[in-house]
Amino acid sequence: MRVLTASLRKELKKPLGLLIRGPPDQTIKKLKLVIEEKKPKLVISVGDEVSRNMTLGGLRPDIIVLDGKIMRKPVTLLEAHTDRTIKLRNPAGTLTEDAETKVKDALSSRSSCTLLVDGEEDLITLLFMLHAPEGSLIIYGQPLKGIVVVKVDESSRRLARKIFNSMIVKKD
């Protein structure tokens, strides 16, 4: 298991990719244009609110990551309508081996998938940055600002690797 340090927590408050500012109706419109332009291999949404807004806006992510919370408050789970659901354990502020294994499983699947996290899903973005195919897009919410779009490429992988390797390694 890897655990976030206080300095990394501060660093991760900054967007890891393109920040699209605004309320959901505006950010989803802009996101649709980005998806049309980039033609990503996969579209991955991380977080209950961004996944709900994408779905309501007519977008169908290939992989949806949910933990049943928005800004740490419980919410009704989104009916994701994906082909598979994979459950995993990932406590807040950590990345578990279980999370990494299940992310790889979801990525190797040829069907749409929901990852249902017991714990917190935020840091799972890093695992997708490390393991998703080049050219994929990862979308997550930036609280009170909008959404962040991360294009998986060598630059985003390098950033994810730096953060991942800076986390404290502990036994599960």
Secondary structure, 3 states (H helix, E strand, C coil): CEECCHHHHHHCCCCCCEEEECCHHHHHHHHHHHHHHHCCCCEEEECHHHHHHHHHCCCCCCEEEECCEECCEECCCCCCCCCEEEEEEECCCEECHHHHHHHHHHHHCCCCEEEEEEECCCCHHHHHHHHCCCCCEEEEEECCCEEEEEECCHHHHHHHHHHHHHCEECCC
